[in-house]
Amino acid sequence: MNIDEKKKEVLALLSTTNDPALIEEVYDMLHIPETIDQVNVEQLPSPLREKINKALDDYKTGNYITHEEMKQKVHQWLIK
């Protein structure tokens, strides 16, 4: 499946969903605030600055889990 076919399928699926959480998540993924690039960490200690920069890079590349996903994980941990 090429990228144009994938885009069409995603649009079709989004247009038929009534899941507000899914719509919000897609919306947030497509509307990353510009301010994320403007975070000034220069005055912080180097180790903290490195951690923040890594976290920002992870966020920009989609390497994170949502709050809902984390709540589900915590729930699973608590019921074990």
Phi and psi restraints in degrees (value plus and minus 20) as a CYANA .aco file:
   2 ASN   PHI    -104.2   -64.2
   2 ASN   PSI     155.3   195.3
   3 ILE   PHI     -84.4   -44.4
   3 ILE   PSI     -56.9   -16.9
   4 ASP   PHI     -86.5   -46.5
   4 ASP   PSI     -57.9   -17.9
   5 GLU   PHI     -87.3   -47.3
   5 GLU   PSI     -59.8   -19.8
   6 LYS   PHI     -83.3   -43.3
   6 LYS   PSI     -62.5   -22.5
   7 LYS   PHI     -80.4   -40.4
   7 LYS   PSI     -64.8   -24.8
   8 LYS   PHI     -82.4   -42.4
   8 LYS   PSI     -61.8   -21.8
   9 GLU   PHI     -85.9   -45.9
   9 GLU   PSI     -63.1   -23.1
  10 VAL   PHI     -81.2   -41.2
  10 VAL   PSI     -65.0   -25.0
  11 LEU   PHI     -81.9   -41.9
  11 LEU   PSI     -61.8   -21.8
  12 ALA   PHI     -84.3   -44.3
  12 ALA   PSI     -64.0   -24.0
  13 LEU   PHI     -85.9   -45.9
  13 LEU   PSI     -61.4   -21.4
  14 LEU   PHI     -84.3   -44.3
  14 LEU   PSI     -56.8   -16.8
  15 SER   PHI     -90.3   -50.3
  15 SER   PSI     -38.3     1.7
  16 THR   PHI    -123.1   -83.1
  16 THR   PSI     -27.0    13.0
  17 THR   PHI    -102.9   -62.9
  17 THR   PSI     129.9   169.9
  18 ASN   PHI    -137.8   -97.8
  18 ASN   PSI      -4.1    35.9
  19 ASP   PHI    -106.4   -66.4
  19 ASP   PSI      82.5   122.5
  20 PRO   PHI     -83.0   -43.0
  20 PRO   PSI     -52.4   -12.4
  21 ALA   PHI     -85.6   -45.6
  21 ALA   PSI     -60.4   -20.4
  22 LEU   PHI     -85.5   -45.5
  22 LEU   PSI     -64.8   -24.8
  23 ILE   PHI     -82.5   -42.5
  23 ILE   PSI     -63.9   -23.9
  24 GLU   PHI     -81.9   -41.9
  24 GLU   PSI     -62.1   -22.1
  25 GLU   PHI     -85.4   -45.4
  25 GLU   PSI     -63.9   -23.9
  26 VAL   PHI     -83.6   -43.6
  26 VAL   PSI     -63.3   -23.3
  27 TYR   PHI     -78.8   -38.8
  27 TYR   PSI     -67.5   -27.5
  28 ASP   PHI     -83.5   -43.5
  28 ASP   PSI     -57.9   -17.9
  29 MET   PHI     -84.3   -44.3
  29 MET   PSI     -52.9   -12.9
  30 LEU   PHI    -109.5   -69.5
  30 LEU   PSI     -30.6     9.4
  31 HIS   PHI    -144.9  -104.9
  31 HIS   PSI      38.1    78.1
  32 ILE   PHI     -86.7   -46.7
  32 ILE   PSI     106.7   146.7
  33 PRO   PHI     -78.7   -38.7
  33 PRO   PSI     117.5   157.5
  34 GLU   PHI     -82.8   -42.8
  34 GLU   PSI     -46.0    -6.0
  35 THR   PHI     -85.4   -45.4
  35 THR   PSI     -37.8     2.2
  36 ILE   PHI     -81.0   -41.0
  36 ILE   PSI     -52.3   -12.3
  37 ASP   PHI     -98.8   -58.8
  37 ASP   PSI     -32.3     7.7
  38 GLN   PHI    -122.6   -82.6
  38 GLN   PSI      -9.7    30.3
  39 VAL   PHI     -88.9   -48.9
  39 VAL   PSI     103.1   143.1
  40 ASN   PHI    -119.4   -79.4
  40 ASN   PSI      92.3   132.3
  41 VAL   PHI    -135.3   -95.3
  41 VAL   PSI      -8.9    31.1
  42 GLU   PHI     -81.8   -41.8
  42 GLU   PSI     -48.5    -8.5
  43 GLN   PHI    -104.1   -64.1
  43 GLN   PSI     -25.0    15.0
  44 LEU   PHI    -107.1   -67.1
  44 LEU   PSI     138.3   178.3
  45 PRO   PHI     -79.8   -39.8
  45 PRO   PSI     129.0   169.0
  46 SER   PHI     -73.7   -33.7
  46 SER   PSI     -65.9   -25.9
  47 PRO   PHI     -82.1   -42.1
  47 PRO   PSI     -59.8   -19.8
  48 LEU   PHI     -88.0   -48.0
  48 LEU   PSI     -61.5   -21.5
  49 ARG   PHI     -78.8   -38.8
  49 ARG   PSI     -62.7   -22.7
  50 GLU   PHI     -84.2   -44.2
  50 GLU   PSI     -61.6   -21.6
  51 LYS   PHI     -85.0   -45.0
  51 LYS   PSI     -62.0   -22.0
  52 ILE   PHI     -85.2   -45.2
  52 ILE   PSI     -64.3   -24.3
  53 ASN   PHI     -82.7   -42.7
  53 ASN   PSI     -58.9   -18.9
  54 LYS   PHI     -84.3   -44.3
  54 LYS   PSI     -63.2   -23.2
  55 ALA   PHI     -82.6   -42.6
  55 ALA   PSI     -61.3   -21.3
  56 LEU   PHI     -84.3   -44.3
  56 LEU   PSI     -61.5   -21.5
  57 ASP   PHI     -82.9   -42.9
  57 ASP   PSI     -63.1   -23.1
  58 ASP   PHI     -79.8   -39.8
  58 ASP   PSI     -63.6   -23.6
  59 TYR   PHI     -82.4   -42.4
  59 TYR   PSI     -65.3   -25.3
  60 LYS   PHI     -83.3   -43.3
  60 LYS   PSI     -51.8   -11.8
  61 THR   PHI    -113.8   -73.8
  61 THR   PSI     -15.1    24.9
  62 GLY   PHI      60.6   100.6
  62 GLY   PSI      -5.8    34.2
  63 ASN   PHI    -109.6   -69.6
  63 ASN   PSI      53.1    93.1
  64 TYR   PHI    -179.8  -139.8
  64 TYR   PSI     148.5   188.5
  65 ILE   PHI    -137.9   -97.9
  65 ILE   PSI     133.9   173.9
  66 THR   PHI     -97.6   -57.6
  66 THR   PSI     146.9   186.9
  67 HIS   PHI     -80.3   -40.3
  67 HIS   PSI     -61.9   -21.9
  68 GLU   PHI     -81.7   -41.7
  68 GLU   PSI     -63.4   -23.4
  69 GLU   PHI     -82.1   -42.1
  69 GLU   PSI     -60.0   -20.0
  70 MET   PHI     -87.4   -47.4
  70 MET   PSI     -60.0   -20.0
  71 LYS   PHI     -80.6   -40.6
  71 LYS   PSI     -60.2   -20.2
  72 GLN   PHI     -84.9   -44.9
  72 GLN   PSI     -61.4   -21.4
  73 LYS   PHI     -82.7   -42.7
  73 LYS   PSI     -65.0   -25.0
  74 VAL   PHI     -81.9   -41.9
  74 VAL   PSI     -62.9   -22.9
  75 HIS   PHI     -79.0   -39.0
  75 HIS   PSI     -63.7   -23.7
  76 GLN   PHI     -83.8   -43.8
  76 GLN   PSI     -58.7   -18.7
  77 TRP   PHI     -84.8   -44.8
  77 TRP   PSI     -59.2   -19.2
  78 LEU   PHI     -92.9   -52.9
  78 LEU   PSI     -47.3    -7.3
  79 ILE   PHI    -107.6   -67.6
  79 ILE   PSI     -24.4    15.6
